[in-house]
Every structure is written in structure tokens, then in C-alpha cells.
């Protein structure tokens, strides 16, 4: 199993879309949400994704294609 920590930013137009659920279903991934927030016009979350390495890459690419901004997290996000 591969694991990646990512920071996901969701522009306001995506706030009502079930993108995390769709990603889990389509690519057989598990999300562990570590932190999240939503303010007017932008939501973000820090999460750990786990699954098959190839599916993990495909899932991240799919999120980017939907308009989600995906960035890596190099350290633990829970203090």
C-alpha cells in the first residue's frame, strides 16, 4: 500500500461536489482527514491518502482535473 500526505484546496465552485467520496469510490483509496477548514470562497484540507500506488496517482490526477489544487505535505499535520 502506498501512502501520501496532501494539502487539497477547493475553490468555492467545488464546495457542493462530493469529490472525496468520488475519489475513494473510483480509485479504491482511503482518506484520513487531518485538518480542514472552509471560508467564503475557498475550502482546504490536509489528508493522508492510502491505496495502490498506481490508483493513488490516478486519483490525485483526477482531483486536479476537477479543479482541486493538490500539494504535498512533508511533515505531520497533527500536533
Number of C-alpha atoms within 10 A of each C-alpha: 8 13 15 17 21 20 19 21 21 21 16 13 10 16 13 7 11 9 16 14 12 15 20 18 12 13 18 14 22 18 18 11 14 15 12 13 10 14 8 7 11 14 17 18 17 24 21 18 19 19 19 14 14 10 18 23 14 15 23 21 13 17 18 14 10 13 13 20 16 18 13 12 15 9 7 10 14 7 3
